[in-house]
């Protein structure tokens, strides 16, 4: 769900329903209304890029990755309705590079909560 656009009451109900955390888009500028749940933010969007063509799209994504890594965490925004074979290959490649890096370590949400 678009957590950045949920009401505070919705977030309270999510917590009451057993949700352990949520993930908001840092670039949206609204930190989930001071949610009562831990926020595991996303900061690299793999799908809703605004660049006009492929090369500038890759440069934009690389810039987001660099800033995110420098700030201590990379959270990928993926869109279930837009994932296709190319998307999965891109994500697989990114995760492969991250897993081989001595300075980056992939983690699961449950490990961050």
Gaussian input, Z-matrix of N, CA and C with variables (Angstrom, degrees):
# hf/3-21g

backbone

0 1
 N
 C     1     B1
 C     2     B2     1     A1
 N     3     B3     2     A2     1     D1
 C     4     B4     3     A3     2     D2
 C     5     B5     4     A4     3     D3
 N     6     B6     5     A5     4     D4
 C     7     B7     6     A6     5     D5
 C     8     B8     7     A7     6     D6
 N     9     B9     8     A8     7     D7
 C    10    B10     9     A9     8     D8
 C    11    B11    10    A10     9     D9
 N    12    B12    11    A11    10    D10
 C    13    B13    12    A12    11    D11
 C    14    B14    13    A13    12    D12
 N    15    B15    14    A14    13    D13
 C    16    B16    15    A15    14    D14
 C    17    B17    16    A16    15    D15
 N    18    B18    17    A17    16    D16
 C    19    B19    18    A18    17    D17
 C    20    B20    19    A19    18    D18
 N    21    B21    20    A20    19    D19
 C    22    B22    21    A21    20    D20
 C    23    B23    22    A22    21    D21
 N    24    B24    23    A23    22    D22
 C    25    B25    24    A24    23    D23
 C    26    B26    25    A25    24    D24
 N    27    B27    26    A26    25    D25
 C    28    B28    27    A27    26    D26
 C    29    B29    28    A28    27    D27
 N    30    B30    29    A29    28    D28
 C    31    B31    30    A30    29    D29
 C    32    B32    31    A31    30    D30
 N    33    B33    32    A32    31    D31
 C    34    B34    33    A33    32    D32
 C    35    B35    34    A34    33    D33
 N    36    B36    35    A35    34    D34
 C    37    B37    36    A36    35    D35
 C    38    B38    37    A37    36    D36
 N    39    B39    38    A38    37    D37
 C    40    B40    39    A39    38    D38
 C    41    B41    40    A40    39    D39
 N    42    B42    41    A41    40    D40
 C    43    B43    42    A42    41    D41
 C    44    B44    43    A43    42    D42
 N    45    B45    44    A44    43    D43
 C    46    B46    45    A45    44    D44
 C    47    B47    46    A46    45    D45
 N    48    B48    47    A47    46    D46
 C    49    B49    48    A48    47    D47
 C    50    B50    49    A49    48    D48
 N    51    B51    50    A50    49    D49
 C    52    B52    51    A51    50    D50
 C    53    B53    52    A52    51    D51
 N    54    B54    53    A53    52    D52
 C    55    B55    54    A54    53    D53
 C    56    B56    55    A55    54    D54
 N    57    B57    56    A56    55    D55
 C    58    B58    57    A57    56    D56
 C    59    B59    58    A58    57    D57
 N    60    B60    59    A59    58    D58
 C    61    B61    60    A60    59    D59
 C    62    B62    61    A61    60    D60
 N    63    B63    62    A62    61    D61
 C    64    B64    63    A63    62    D62
 C    65    B65    64    A64    63    D63
 N    66    B66    65    A65    64    D64
 C    67    B67    66    A66    65    D65
 C    68    B68    67    A67    66    D66
 N    69    B69    68    A68    67    D67
 C    70    B70    69    A69    68    D68
 C    71    B71    70    A70    69    D69
 N    72    B72    71    A71    70    D70
 C    73    B73    72    A72    71    D71
 C    74    B74    73    A73    72    D72
 N    75    B75    74    A74    73    D73
 C    76    B76    75    A75    74    D74
 C    77    B77    76    A76    75    D75
 N    78    B78    77    A77    76    D76
 C    79    B79    78    A78    77    D77
 C    80    B80    79    A79    78    D78
 N    81    B81    80    A80    79    D79
 C    82    B82    81    A81    80    D80
 C    83    B83    82    A82    81    D81
 N    84    B84    83    A83    82    D82
 C    85    B85    84    A84    83    D83
 C    86    B86    85    A85    84    D84
 N    87    B87    86    A86    85    D85
 C    88    B88    87    A87    86    D86
 C    89    B89    88    A88    87    D87
 N    90    B90    89    A89    88    D88
 C    91    B91    90    A90    89    D89
 C    92    B92    91    A91    90    D90
 N    93    B93    92    A92    91    D91
 C    94    B94    93    A93    92    D92
 C    95    B95    94    A94    93    D93
 N    96    B96    95    A95    94    D94
 C    97    B97    96    A96    95    D95
 C    98    B98    97    A97    96    D96
 N    99    B99    98    A98    97    D97
 C   100   B100    99    A99    98    D98
 C   101   B101   100   A100    99    D99
 N   102   B102   101   A101   100   D100
 C   103   B103   102   A102   101   D101
 C   104   B104   103   A103   102   D102
 N   105   B105   104   A104   103   D103
 C   106   B106   105   A105   104   D104
 C   107   B107   106   A106   105   D105
 N   108   B108   107   A107   106   D106
 C   109   B109   108   A108   107   D107
 C   110   B110   109   A109   108   D108
 N   111   B111   110   A110   109   D109
 C   112   B112   111   A111   110   D110
 C   113   B113   112   A112   111   D111
 N   114   B114   113   A113   112   D112
 C   115   B115   114   A114   113   D113
 C   116   B116   115   A115   114   D114
 N   117   B117   116   A116   115   D115
 C   118   B118   117   A117   116   D116
 C   119   B119   118   A118   117   D117
 N   120   B120   119   A119   118   D118
 C   121   B121   120   A120   119   D119
 C   122   B122   121   A121   120   D120
 N   123   B123   122   A122   121   D121
 C   124   B124   123   A123   122   D122
 C   125   B125   124   A124   123   D123
 N   126   B126   125   A125   124   D124
 C   127   B127   126   A126   125   D125
 C   128   B128   127   A127   126   D126
 N   129   B129   128   A128   127   D127
 C   130   B130   129   A129   128   D128
 C   131   B131   130   A130   129   D129
 N   132   B132   131   A131   130   D130
 C   133   B133   132   A132   131   D131
 C   134   B134   133   A133   132   D132
 N   135   B135   134   A134   133   D133
 C   136   B136   135   A135   134   D134
 C   137   B137   136   A136   135   D135
 N   138   B138   137   A137   136   D136
 C   139   B139   138   A138   137   D137
 C   140   B140   139   A139   138   D138
 N   141   B141   140   A140   139   D139
 C   142   B142   141   A141   140   D140
 C   143   B143   142   A142   141   D141
 N   144   B144   143   A143   142   D142
 C   145   B145   144   A144   143   D143
 C   146   B146   145   A145   144   D144
 N   147   B147   146   A146   145   D145
 C   148   B148   147   A147   146   D146
 C   149   B149   148   A148   147   D147
 N   150   B150   149   A149   148   D148
 C   151   B151   150   A150   149   D149
 C   152   B152   151   A151   150   D150
 N   153   B153   152   A152   151   D151
 C   154   B154   153   A153   152   D152
 C   155   B155   154   A154   153   D153
 N   156   B156   155   A155   154   D154
 C   157   B157   156   A156   155   D155
 C   158   B158   157   A157   156   D156
 N   159   B159   158   A158   157   D157
 C   160   B160   159   A159   158   D158
 C   161   B161   160   A160   159   D159
 N   162   B162   161   A161   160   D160
 C   163   B163   162   A162   161   D161
 C   164   B164   163   A163   162   D162
 N   165   B165   164   A164   163   D163
 C   166   B166   165   A165   164   D164
 C   167   B167   166   A166   165   D165
 N   168   B168   167   A167   166   D166
 C   169   B169   168   A168   167   D167
 C   170   B170   169   A169   168   D168
 N   171   B171   170   A170   169   D169
 C   172   B172   171   A171   170   D170
 C   173   B173   172   A172   171   D171
 N   174   B174   173   A173   172   D172
 C   175   B175   174   A174   173   D173
 C   176   B176   175   A175   174   D174
 N   177   B177   176   A176   175   D175
 C   178   B178   177   A177   176   D176
 C   179   B179   178   A178   177   D177
 N   180   B180   179   A179   178   D178
 C   181   B181   180   A180   179   D179
 C   182   B182   181   A181   180   D180
 N   183   B183   182   A182   181   D181
 C   184   B184   183   A183   182   D182
 C   185   B185   184   A184   183   D183
 N   186   B186   185   A185   184   D184
 C   187   B187   186   A186   185   D185
 C   188   B188   187   A187   186   D186
 N   189   B189   188   A188   187   D187
 C   190   B190   189   A189   188   D188
 C   191   B191   190   A190   189   D189
 N   192   B192   191   A191   190   D190
 C   193   B193   192   A192   191   D191
 C   194   B194   193   A193   192   D192
 N   195   B195   194   A194   193   D193
 C   196   B196   195   A195   194   D194
 C   197   B197   196   A196   195   D195
 N   198   B198   197   A197   196   D196
 C   199   B199   198   A198   197   D197
 C   200   B200   199   A199   198   D198
 N   201   B201   200   A200   199   D199
 C   202   B202   201   A201   200   D200
 C   203   B203   202   A202   201   D201
 N   204   B204   203   A203   202   D202
 C   205   B205   204   A204   203   D203
 C   206   B206   205   A205   204   D204
 N   207   B207   206   A206   205   D205
 C   208   B208   207   A207   206   D206
 C   209   B209   208   A208   207   D207
 N   210   B210   209   A209   208   D208
 C   211   B211   210   A210   209   D209
 C   212   B212   211   A211   210   D210
 N   213   B213   212   A212   211   D211
 C   214   B214   213   A213   212   D212
 C   215   B215   214   A214   213   D213
 N   216   B216   215   A215   214   D214
 C   217   B217   216   A216   215   D215
 C   218   B218   217   A217   216   D216
 N   219   B219   218   A218   217   D217
 C   220   B220   219   A219   218   D218
 C   221   B221   220   A220   219   D219
 N   222   B222   221   A221   220   D220
 C   223   B223   222   A222   221   D221
 C   224   B224   223   A223   222   D222
 N   225   B225   224   A224   223   D223
 C   226   B226   225   A225   224   D224
 C   227   B227   226   A226   225   D225
 N   228   B228   227   A227   226   D226
 C   229   B229   228   A228   227   D227
 C   230   B230   229   A229   228   D228
 N   231   B231   230   A230   229   D229
 C   232   B232   231   A231   230   D230
 C   233   B233   232   A232   231   D231
 N   234   B234   233   A233   232   D232
 C   235   B235   234   A234   233   D233
 C   236   B236   235   A235   234   D234
 N   237   B237   236   A236   235   D235
 C   238   B238   237   A237   236   D236
 C   239   B239   238   A238   237   D237
 N   240   B240   239   A239   238   D238
 C   241   B241   240   A240   239   D239
 C   242   B242   241   A241   240   D240
 N   243   B243   242   A242   241   D241
 C   244   B244   243   A243   242   D242
 C   245   B245   244   A244   243   D243
 N   246   B246   245   A245   244   D244
 C   247   B247   246   A246   245   D245
 C   248   B248   247   A247   246   D246
 N   249   B249   248   A248   247   D247
 C   250   B250   249   A249   248   D248
 C   251   B251   250   A250   249   D249
 N   252   B252   251   A251   250   D250
 C   253   B253   252   A252   251   D251
 C   254   B254   253   A253   252   D252
 N   255   B255   254   A254   253   D253
 C   256   B256   255   A255   254   D254
 C   257   B257   256   A256   255   D255
 N   258   B258   257   A257   256   D256
 C   259   B259   258   A258   257   D257
 C   260   B260   259   A259   258   D258
 N   261   B261   260   A260   259   D259
 C   262   B262   261   A261   260   D260
 C   263   B263   262   A262   261   D261
 N   264   B264   263   A263   262   D262
 C   265   B265   264   A264   263   D263
 C   266   B266   265   A265   264   D264
 N   267   B267   266   A266   265   D265
 C   268   B268   267   A267   266   D266
 C   269   B269   268   A268   267   D267
 N   270   B270   269   A269   268   D268
 C   271   B271   270   A270   269   D269
 C   272   B272   271   A271   270   D270
 N   273   B273   272   A272   271   D271
 C   274   B274   273   A273   272   D272
 C   275   B275   274   A274   273   D273
 N   276   B276   275   A275   274   D274
 C   277   B277   276   A276   275   D275
 C   278   B278   277   A277   276   D276
 N   279   B279   278   A278   277   D277
 C   280   B280   279   A279   278   D278
 C   281   B281   280   A280   279   D279
 N   282   B282   281   A281   280   D280
 C   283   B283   282   A282   281   D281
 C   284   B284   283   A283   282   D282
 N   285   B285   284   A284   283   D283
 C   286   B286   285   A285   284   D284
 C   287   B287   286   A286   285   D285
 N   288   B288   287   A287   286   D286
 C   289   B289   288   A288   287   D287
 C   290   B290   289   A289   288   D288
 N   291   B291   290   A290   289   D289
 C   292   B292   291   A291   290   D290
 C   293   B293   292   A292   291   D291
 N   294   B294   293   A293   292   D292
 C   295   B295   294   A294   293   D293
 C   296   B296   295   A295   294   D294
 N   297   B297   296   A296   295   D295
 C   298   B298   297   A297   296   D296
 C   299   B299   298   A298   297   D297
 N   300   B300   299   A299   298   D298
 C   301   B301   300   A300   299   D299
 C   302   B302   301   A301   300   D300
 N   303   B303   302   A302   301   D301
 C   304   B304   303   A303   302   D302
 C   305   B305   304   A304   303   D303
 N   306   B306   305   A305   304   D304
 C   307   B307   306   A306   305   D305
 C   308   B308   307   A307   306   D306
 N   309   B309   308   A308   307   D307
 C   310   B310   309   A309   308   D308
 C   311   B311   310   A310   309   D309
 N   312   B312   311   A311   310   D310
 C   313   B313   312   A312   311   D311
 C   314   B314   313   A313   312   D312
 N   315   B315   314   A314   313   D313
 C   316   B316   315   A315   314   D314
 C   317   B317   316   A316   315   D315
 N   318   B318   317   A317   316   D316
 C   319   B319   318   A318   317   D317
 C   320   B320   319   A319   318   D318
 N   321   B321   320   A320   319   D319
 C   322   B322   321   A321   320   D320
 C   323   B323   322   A322   321   D321
 N   324   B324   323   A323   322   D322
 C   325   B325   324   A324   323   D323
 C   326   B326   325   A325   324   D324
 N   327   B327   326   A326   325   D325
 C   328   B328   327   A327   326   D326
 C   329   B329   328   A328   327   D327
 N   330   B330   329   A329   328   D328
 C   331   B331   330   A330   329   D329
 C   332   B332   331   A331   330   D330
 N   333   B333   332   A332   331   D331
 C   334   B334   333   A333   332   D332
 C   335   B335   334   A334   333   D333
 N   336   B336   335   A335   334   D334
 C   337   B337   336   A336   335   D335
 C   338   B338   337   A337   336   D336

   B1=1.4694
   B2=1.5262
   B3=1.2937
   B4=1.4741
   B5=1.5332
   B6=1.3170
   B7=1.4648
   B8=1.5171
   B9=1.3129
   B10=1.4593
   B11=1.5237
   B12=1.3216
   B13=1.4688
   B14=1.5278
   B15=1.3199
   B16=1.4606
   B17=1.5285
   B18=1.3100
   B19=1.4626
   B20=1.5268
   B21=1.3053
   B22=1.4671
   B23=1.5331
   B24=1.3214
   B25=1.4706
   B26=1.5352
   B27=1.3231
   B28=1.4671
   B29=1.5223
   B30=1.3207
   B31=1.4581
   B32=1.5283
   B33=1.3119
   B34=1.4710
   B35=1.5238
   B36=1.3318
   B37=1.4656
   B38=1.5305
   B39=1.3211
   B40=1.4620
   B41=1.5275
   B42=1.3189
   B43=1.4619
   B44=1.5306
   B45=1.3318
   B46=1.4589
   B47=1.5280
   B48=1.3326
   B49=1.4648
   B50=1.5236
   B51=1.3233
   B52=1.4586
   B53=1.5089
   B54=1.3422
   B55=1.4660
   B56=1.5239
   B57=1.3081
   B58=1.4672
   B59=1.5225
   B60=1.3321
   B61=1.4519
   B62=1.5092
   B63=1.3098
   B64=1.4534
   B65=1.5113
   B66=1.2944
   B67=1.4481
   B68=1.5198
   B69=1.3271
   B70=1.4576
   B71=1.5262
   B72=1.3048
   B73=1.4532
   B74=1.5270
   B75=1.3208
   B76=1.4680
   B77=1.5189
   B78=1.3252
   B79=1.4562
   B80=1.5129
   B81=1.3319
   B82=1.4633
   B83=1.5195
   B84=1.3312
   B85=1.4529
   B86=1.5122
   B87=1.3130
   B88=1.4566
   B89=1.5155
   B90=1.2993
   B91=1.4626
   B92=1.5214
   B93=1.2967
   B94=1.4679
   B95=1.5230
   B96=1.3243
   B97=1.4624
   B98=1.5172
   B99=1.3256
   B100=1.4644
   B101=1.5201
   B102=1.2869
   B103=1.4645
   B104=1.5226
   B105=1.3317
   B106=1.4596
   B107=1.5283
   B108=1.3234
   B109=1.4622
   B110=1.5212
   B111=1.3135
   B112=1.4668
   B113=1.5267
   B114=1.3222
   B115=1.4660
   B116=1.5238
   B117=1.3252
   B118=1.4544
   B119=1.5229
   B120=1.3322
   B121=1.4600
   B122=1.5248
   B123=1.3245
   B124=1.4573
   B125=1.5226
   B126=1.3239
   B127=1.4523
   B128=1.5254
   B129=1.3400
   B130=1.4634
   B131=1.5252
   B132=1.3152
   B133=1.4636
   B134=1.5207
   B135=1.3280
   B136=1.4602
   B137=1.5245
   B138=1.3310
   B139=1.4573
   B140=1.5161
   B141=1.2794
   B142=1.4736
   B143=1.5182
   B144=1.3042
   B145=1.4509
   B146=1.5257
   B147=1.3119
   B148=1.4676
   B149=1.5254
   B150=1.3300
   B151=1.4581
   B152=1.5318
   B153=1.3419
   B154=1.4636
   B155=1.5331
   B156=1.3457
   B157=1.4635
   B158=1.5202
   B159=1.3370
   B160=1.4547
   B161=1.5154
   B162=1.3265
   B163=1.4626
   B164=1.5226
   B165=1.3292
   B166=1.4670
   B167=1.5337
   B168=1.3244
   B169=1.4581
   B170=1.5290
   B171=1.3211
   B172=1.4601
   B173=1.5272
   B174=1.3298
   B175=1.4708
   B176=1.5253
   B177=1.3233
   B178=1.4660
   B179=1.5146
   B180=1.3274
   B181=1.4594
   B182=1.5323
   B183=1.3351
   B184=1.4620
   B185=1.5280
   B186=1.3323
   B187=1.4664
   B188=1.5266
   B189=1.3352
   B190=1.4676
   B191=1.5259
   B192=1.3286
   B193=1.4607
   B194=1.5210
   B195=1.3264
   B196=1.4626
   B197=1.5290
   B198=1.3238
   B199=1.4631
   B200=1.5275
   B201=1.3319
   B202=1.4620
   B203=1.5289
   B204=1.3317
   B205=1.4646
   B206=1.5203
   B207=1.3168
   B208=1.4591
   B209=1.5307
   B210=1.3331
   B211=1.4631
   B212=1.5285
   B213=1.3207
   B214=1.4479
   B215=1.5083
   B216=1.3236
   B217=1.4568
   B218=1.5124
   B219=1.3187
   B220=1.4578
   B221=1.5213
   B222=1.3039
   B223=1.4616
   B224=1.5153
   B225=1.3326
   B226=1.4617
   B227=1.5206
   B228=1.3205
   B229=1.4636
   B230=1.5172
   B231=1.3118
   B232=1.4622
   B233=1.5199
   B234=1.3017
   B235=1.4607
   B236=1.5176
   B237=1.3179
   B238=1.4643
   B239=1.5218
   B240=1.3149
   B241=1.4572
   B242=1.5289
   B243=1.3299
   B244=1.4660
   B245=1.5230
   B246=1.3148
   B247=1.4569
   B248=1.5254
   B249=1.3333
   B250=1.4583
   B251=1.5300
   B252=1.3203
   B253=1.4660
   B254=1.5248
   B255=1.3207
   B256=1.4634
   B257=1.5235
   B258=1.3149
   B259=1.4720
   B260=1.5231
   B261=1.3255
   B262=1.4666
   B263=1.5239
   B264=1.3269
   B265=1.4719
   B266=1.5296
   B267=1.3278
   B268=1.4673
   B269=1.5240
   B270=1.3135
   B271=1.4580
   B272=1.5270
   B273=1.3236
   B274=1.4616
   B275=1.5339
   B276=1.3300
   B277=1.4578
   B278=1.5197
   B279=1.3210
   B280=1.4651
   B281=1.5259
   B282=1.3209
   B283=1.4629
   B284=1.5298
   B285=1.3191
   B286=1.4650
   B287=1.5285
   B288=1.3278
   B289=1.4673
   B290=1.5301
   B291=1.3127
   B292=1.4701
   B293=1.5215
   B294=1.3200
   B295=1.4667
   B296=1.5263
   B297=1.3379
   B298=1.4674
   B299=1.5238
   B300=1.3106
   B301=1.4544
   B302=1.5299
   B303=1.3182
   B304=1.4671
   B305=1.5285
   B306=1.3333
   B307=1.4751
   B308=1.5205
   B309=1.3419
   B310=1.4603
   B311=1.5280
   B312=1.3307
   B313=1.4620
   B314=1.5239
   B315=1.3412
   B316=1.4717
   B317=1.5208
   B318=1.3215
   B319=1.4671
   B320=1.5281
   B321=1.3030
   B322=1.4556
   B323=1.5251
   B324=1.3156
   B325=1.4629
   B326=1.5311
   B327=1.3237
   B328=1.4719
   B329=1.5236
   B330=1.3390
   B331=1.4584
   B332=1.5275
   B333=1.3079
   B334=1.4632
   B335=1.5280
   B336=1.3289
   B337=1.4557
   B338=1.5086
   A1=110.98
   A2=117.55
   A3=121.23
   A4=110.51
   A5=115.94
   A6=120.56
   A7=112.64
   A8=118.09
   A9=120.02
   A10=112.18
   A11=116.45
   A12=119.00
   A13=112.54
   A14=117.88
   A15=121.08
   A16=109.58
   A17=115.13
   A18=119.19
   A19=109.54
   A20=116.39
   A21=120.71
   A22=109.83
   A23=117.20
   A24=120.66
   A25=111.09
   A26=116.97
   A27=120.21
   A28=110.34
   A29=116.77
   A30=120.69
   A31=111.10
   A32=117.42
   A33=121.54
   A34=109.95
   A35=116.53
   A36=120.12
   A37=111.54
   A38=117.26
   A39=120.02
   A40=110.03
   A41=116.07
   A42=120.09
   A43=110.14
   A44=116.81
   A45=121.06
   A46=111.73
   A47=116.70
   A48=121.86
   A49=112.57
   A50=117.32
   A51=120.04
   A52=116.27
   A53=117.54
   A54=118.80
   A55=108.61
   A56=116.38
   A57=121.76
   A58=112.71
   A59=118.10
   A60=122.35
   A61=109.93
   A62=115.53
   A63=121.10
   A64=108.20
   A65=115.41
   A66=120.64
   A67=108.28
   A68=115.98
   A69=120.56
   A70=110.33
   A71=114.90
   A72=122.19
   A73=108.28
   A74=116.77
   A75=121.07
   A76=112.39
   A77=116.70
   A78=120.48
   A79=112.53
   A80=118.09
   A81=120.70
   A82=111.61
   A83=116.42
   A84=119.75
   A85=115.98
   A86=118.60
   A87=121.00
   A88=107.53
   A89=118.07
   A90=122.30
   A91=111.79
   A92=117.56
   A93=124.15
   A94=113.24
   A95=116.10
   A96=121.65
   A97=113.69
   A98=117.40
   A99=121.04
   A100=110.87
   A101=115.46
   A102=122.96
   A103=111.42
   A104=116.25
   A105=120.49
   A106=112.06
   A107=117.00
   A108=123.02
   A109=110.01
   A110=117.60
   A111=119.03
   A112=110.26
   A113=115.52
   A114=121.64
   A115=108.86
   A116=116.23
   A117=122.58
   A118=106.24
   A119=116.73
   A120=121.11
   A121=115.10
   A122=114.37
   A123=121.65
   A124=107.88
   A125=116.18
   A126=120.02
   A127=112.74
   A128=117.21
   A129=121.52
   A130=107.06
   A131=115.88
   A132=121.06
   A133=109.38
   A134=115.79
   A135=119.90
   A136=113.32
   A137=119.10
   A138=119.20
   A139=117.30
   A140=119.35
   A141=119.12
   A142=110.70
   A143=115.78
   A144=122.35
   A145=109.39
   A146=116.88
   A147=121.75
   A148=113.11
   A149=117.04
   A150=119.60
   A151=110.18
   A152=116.82
   A153=120.82
   A154=115.59
   A155=117.99
   A156=118.90
   A157=109.77
   A158=116.07
   A159=123.15
   A160=116.22
   A161=117.74
   A162=120.24
   A163=111.71
   A164=116.81
   A165=118.59
   A166=110.50
   A167=116.91
   A168=121.52
   A169=109.87
   A170=117.06
   A171=120.70
   A172=111.45
   A173=116.95
   A174=119.99
   A175=110.09
   A176=116.71
   A177=120.58
   A178=111.91
   A179=116.08
   A180=120.14
   A181=110.69
   A182=116.81
   A183=120.69
   A184=110.66
   A185=117.16
   A186=120.48
   A187=110.56
   A188=117.34
   A189=120.52
   A190=110.74
   A191=116.81
   A192=120.97
   A193=111.29
   A194=116.21
   A195=120.26
   A196=111.26
   A197=116.87
   A198=120.84
   A199=110.39
   A200=116.46
   A201=120.39
   A202=111.00
   A203=116.99
   A204=120.49
   A205=110.53
   A206=116.36
   A207=120.64
   A208=111.31
   A209=116.69
   A210=121.44
   A211=113.11
   A212=117.32
   A213=119.80
   A214=117.49
   A215=119.41
   A216=118.68
   A217=112.79
   A218=115.20
   A219=121.09
   A220=107.56
   A221=116.45
   A222=121.46
   A223=108.54
   A224=116.96
   A225=121.53
   A226=111.41
   A227=115.90
   A228=122.23
   A229=106.84
   A230=115.16
   A231=119.39
   A232=107.39
   A233=116.24
   A234=122.18
   A235=108.57
   A236=116.38
   A237=119.86
   A238=112.90
   A239=118.70
   A240=120.49
   A241=112.61
   A242=117.16
   A243=120.04
   A244=113.23
   A245=117.64
   A246=119.97
   A247=109.76
   A248=115.29
   A249=121.49
   A250=106.50
   A251=117.46
   A252=119.95
   A253=112.09
   A254=117.29
   A255=120.82
   A256=110.55
   A257=116.98
   A258=121.20
   A259=111.10
   A260=115.80
   A261=119.12
   A262=111.08
   A263=117.98
   A264=120.68
   A265=110.60
   A266=116.73
   A267=120.43
   A268=110.25
   A269=117.20
   A270=121.12
   A271=110.39
   A272=117.05
   A273=120.62
   A274=110.54
   A275=117.08
   A276=120.60
   A277=112.59
   A278=116.33
   A279=119.96
   A280=111.03
   A281=116.52
   A282=120.14
   A283=111.40
   A284=116.70
   A285=120.60
   A286=110.53
   A287=116.70
   A288=120.67
   A289=110.22
   A290=116.41
   A291=120.61
   A292=110.75
   A293=117.34
   A294=119.91
   A295=112.26
   A296=118.30
   A297=121.55
   A298=112.41
   A299=117.25
   A300=121.15
   A301=111.18
   A302=115.43
   A303=120.44
   A304=110.94
   A305=117.06
   A306=120.70
   A307=113.62
   A308=117.14
   A309=120.82
   A310=109.31
   A311=115.83
   A312=119.44
   A313=109.05
   A314=117.06
   A315=118.71
   A316=110.41
   A317=115.89
   A318=121.09
   A319=108.91
   A320=115.85
   A321=122.90
   A322=108.24
   A323=116.65
   A324=120.25
   A325=111.72
   A326=117.85
   A327=119.65
   A328=110.74
   A329=117.97
   A330=120.53
   A331=111.87
   A332=116.84
   A333=120.74
   A334=112.48
   A335=116.36
   A336=120.31
   A337=109.06
   D1=157.64
   D2=178.94
   D3=-77.10
   D4=79.43
   D5=-174.42
   D6=-54.93
   D7=-31.27
   D8=-179.15
   D9=-64.73
   D10=-15.21
   D11=-178.38
   D12=-114.34
   D13=9.93
   D14=177.54
   D15=-80.50
   D16=149.62
   D17=174.71
   D18=-75.97
   D19=160.46
   D20=177.25
   D21=-59.67
   D22=-39.18
   D23=179.43
   D24=-61.00
   D25=-39.61
   D26=177.09
   D27=-61.96
   D28=-42.70
   D29=-179.98
   D30=-65.23
   D31=-37.70
   D32=175.99
   D33=-63.53
   D34=-41.50
   D35=178.66
   D36=-66.90
   D37=-35.37
   D38=176.26
   D39=-61.26
   D40=-44.28
   D41=178.24
   D42=-61.79
   D43=-44.50
   D44=179.33
   D45=-63.61
   D46=-26.09
   D47=-179.48
   D48=-86.28
   D49=-0.28
   D50=176.00
   D51=104.23
   D52=1.27
   D53=175.71
   D54=-62.46
   D55=141.04
   D56=-177.73
   D57=-101.12
   D58=-17.16
   D59=-178.82
   D60=-175.26
   D61=175.65
   D62=176.43
   D63=-145.00
   D64=172.01
   D65=-177.25
   D66=-134.55
   D67=114.48
   D68=-178.38
   D69=-107.78
   D70=160.55
   D71=178.23
   D72=-84.63
   D73=110.30
   D74=-179.09
   D75=-57.71
   D76=-33.48
   D77=-176.09
   D78=-73.12
   D79=-13.00
   D80=-178.74
   D81=-73.50
   D82=-16.80
   D83=174.32
   D84=83.86
   D85=-1.51
   D86=179.06
   D87=-125.30
   D88=116.51
   D89=-174.04
   D90=-84.07
   D91=61.80
   D92=174.45
   D93=47.63
   D94=39.90
   D95=172.45
   D96=51.34
   D97=43.39
   D98=-177.73
   D99=51.12
   D100=53.63
   D101=-174.99
   D102=-55.56
   D103=146.58
   D104=176.52
   D105=-77.36
   D106=2.95
   D107=-179.40
   D108=-113.40
   D109=151.71
   D110=174.02
   D111=-60.84
   D112=141.99
   D113=179.92
   D114=-108.54
   D115=121.19
   D116=175.81
   D117=-106.86
   D118=89.96
   D119=-167.61
   D120=-70.37
   D121=151.40
   D122=170.15
   D123=-101.90
   D124=146.61
   D125=-177.64
   D126=-143.98
   D127=4.54
   D128=175.62
   D129=-132.98
   D130=114.43
   D131=-177.78
   D132=-97.18
   D133=119.80
   D134=-177.95
   D135=-86.46
   D136=-9.76
   D137=-170.20
   D138=-127.34
   D139=-38.75
   D140=-174.10
   D141=-98.70
   D142=51.22
   D143=-179.89
   D144=-73.05
   D145=150.36
   D146=-177.90
   D147=-106.61
   D148=-4.69
   D149=-178.52
   D150=-64.52
   D151=147.81
   D152=-173.68
   D153=-75.13
   D154=-21.75
   D155=-177.98
   D156=-149.93
   D157=169.84
   D158=-171.64
   D159=-56.10
   D160=-46.92
   D161=-176.53
   D162=-63.81
   D163=-43.66
   D164=179.77
   D165=-70.55
   D166=-29.19
   D167=175.60
   D168=-62.90
   D169=-46.39
   D170=178.95
   D171=-64.54
   D172=-39.21
   D173=177.47
   D174=-63.52
   D175=-42.40
   D176=179.14
   D177=-63.36
   D178=-43.46
   D179=178.91
   D180=-65.36
   D181=-41.07
   D182=178.27
   D183=-62.23
   D184=-38.81
   D185=177.75
   D186=-65.01
   D187=-42.43
   D188=177.40
   D189=-62.02
   D190=-42.49
   D191=178.33
   D192=-60.93
   D193=-43.47
   D194=-178.95
   D195=-63.18
   D196=-46.86
   D197=179.71
   D198=-63.36
   D199=-44.51
   D200=-179.08
   D201=-61.48
   D202=-45.83
   D203=-179.95
   D204=-63.40
   D205=-41.20
   D206=179.61
   D207=-63.55
   D208=-31.69
   D209=-178.86
   D210=-88.00
   D211=2.32
   D212=171.51
   D213=102.16
   D214=-0.56
   D215=178.16
   D216=-170.27
   D217=136.45
   D218=177.43
   D219=-109.67
   D220=120.25
   D221=175.39
   D222=-118.43
   D223=117.24
   D224=-177.71
   D225=-86.12
   D226=131.33
   D227=171.31
   D228=-90.56
   D229=117.84
   D230=173.65
   D231=-118.98
   D232=151.89
   D233=-176.61
   D234=-120.39
   D235=111.84
   D236=-174.07
   D237=-57.24
   D238=-31.80
   D239=-178.57
   D240=-79.29
   D241=-13.38
   D242=-177.33
   D243=-109.76
   D244=-5.59
   D245=-179.58
   D246=-69.81
   D247=128.71
   D248=175.28
   D249=-134.89
   D250=-174.50
   D251=-177.04
   D252=-57.39
   D253=-40.95
   D254=179.26
   D255=-64.56
   D256=-42.49
   D257=178.64
   D258=-60.73
   D259=-44.51
   D260=-179.95
   D261=-65.78
   D262=-37.41
   D263=177.51
   D264=-65.30
   D265=-41.53
   D266=177.90
   D267=-62.30
   D268=-48.92
   D269=-179.73
   D270=-62.37
   D271=-42.96
   D272=178.48
   D273=-60.50
   D274=-43.21
   D275=178.32
   D276=-63.18
   D277=-43.33
   D278=178.48
   D279=-62.73
   D280=-45.32
   D281=-179.83
   D282=-66.24
   D283=-33.07
   D284=176.76
   D285=-64.76
   D286=-46.14
   D287=178.24
   D288=-61.35
   D289=-43.74
   D290=179.50
   D291=-62.50
   D292=-44.01
   D293=-176.99
   D294=-67.01
   D295=-24.63
   D296=178.31
   D297=-87.78
   D298=-10.87
   D299=-176.17
   D300=-75.94
   D301=138.46
   D302=176.07
   D303=-76.55
   D304=-18.20
   D305=-175.32
   D306=-104.34
   D307=-8.25
   D308=-179.23
   D309=-123.37
   D310=146.23
   D311=178.72
   D312=-138.03
   D313=122.85
   D314=176.55
   D315=-69.96
   D316=141.23
   D317=178.39
   D318=-135.66
   D319=156.64
   D320=177.61
   D321=-95.47
   D322=151.94
   D323=178.20
   D324=-50.11
   D325=-44.27
   D326=-176.18
   D327=-61.02
   D328=-28.08
   D329=177.93
   D330=-74.68
   D331=-24.27
   D332=-179.76
   D333=-87.47
   D334=-20.51
   D335=-179.71
   D336=-84.74

